[in-house]
Amino acid sequence: MTRRRRQFSPEFKEEAVRMVLEGERTVASVAREFGINASTLGSWVHRHRIVQDEAKQPISGPERARIRELERENAELREKLAFLKKHSRPLRGRSSMMLATYELIDAEKAYHPIVKMRAWMGVSRSGYDDWRERPASATAQRRAMLAGLVAEIFTDSHETYGYRRVHTALLRRGEHCSAELVRTVMREQGLTPAQVRAFRPVTTVQGDFRGIPDLVGRDFTAERPGTKLVGDITYVRTWEGFLYLATVIDCHSKAVLGWAMADHYRTGLVKDAIRMAAGTGLLQPGAVFHTDRGSNDTSDDFGRFLTNLQIRRSAGRTGICYDNTMAESFFSAIKNEWLHRFVFTTRAKAKRQVIRYIEGFYNRRRLHSALGYRPPLEVLNESLSSQTAA
């Protein structure tokens, strides 16, 4: 299959550049997270800096020094707050609180300076050094190493993984242990994942029936990428009003192939999401696009649009929300795993977090239970490679 050159929306570029400039991360690390070429991202950052430099007003030397000092103090306070909030309670199952404190500091030394942690926890240098010099058993060493890996995986998942996904991630790294041991280690560290709420039906503005068949029949699987797609629209609350999000999801890989956001939910919003999916070059002639019976999805205008792209329309039954449960489940995940952590003052800020979740986490790294706990893009690339080999 011929792969088309990947196209990037302005919102995608803006968020990638913002993560480099405001998140104090390297171009290479952000490029790896979003799956783009480092030189491409570097050129985006360079152009952005040129534009910003032209608009900057000069700052005096004392003001610049004061700003640097405040930024340093703010960063240190954030670091301390994050540490104390995460470890506000002693580890469970320990007879000695001081022993638990020593183990906590030792486990976190890769993330925070020991001097700072001793001060935060009220621990003397001599007491901590004496504990460090004691020989640890092989079991204790193995458990400490495992605890560090578990915490790392949990953090990398944006604190969304439960013990099953963390256990799978460990196995993918070649670290073999039982799922129950992972569960115990997470409890000891107080690692509680964001829970996805149970799917509940939502009201949809119904359109005319127009003879659109249900070509999916609640079978949200496909043997090949780009042959069966599902889509829907949801909203994100902001102080400026609702931000509407339309998605197009591949039933084979569960990857979000297309997305679009706007301050309205007219038919053009769904069209933009379809255009992005079609721009990947993965959609097959005669592919099925399944939705509910919303007024946008059943309109004649949208029907002609899909026909021009050689896409067949499919729609669930009126009032039966479970006929499009795959699309609804994705919305439940993105809101409860990520968006519900924020209060958005503007639509622009909400857009950035949606892009970060879809492109930086869900498609590339989130272990999907329906895929045998593998990321969507891993499954997608594997299928494309096997088709090329055939």
Secondary structure, 3 states (H helix, E strand, C coil): CCCCCCCCCHHHHHHHHHHHHHCCCCHHHHHHHHCCCHHHHHHHHHHHHHHHHHHCCCCCHHHHHHHHHHHHHHHHHHHHHHHHHHCCCCCCCCCCHHHHHHHHHHHCCCCCCHHHHHHHHCCCHHHHHHHHHCCCCHHHHHHHHHHHHHHHHHHHCCCCCCHHHHHHHHHHCCCCCCHHHHHHHHHHCCCCCCCCCCCCCCCCCECCCCCCCCCCCCCCCCCCCCCEEEEEEEEECECCCCEEEEEEEECCCCCEEEEEEECCCCHHHHHHHHHHHHHCCCCCCCEEEEECCECCCCCHHHHHHHHHCCEEEEECCCCCHHHHHHHHHHHHHHHHHCHHHCCECCHHHHHHHHHHHHHHHHCCCCCEHHHCCECHHHHHHHHHHHHHHC
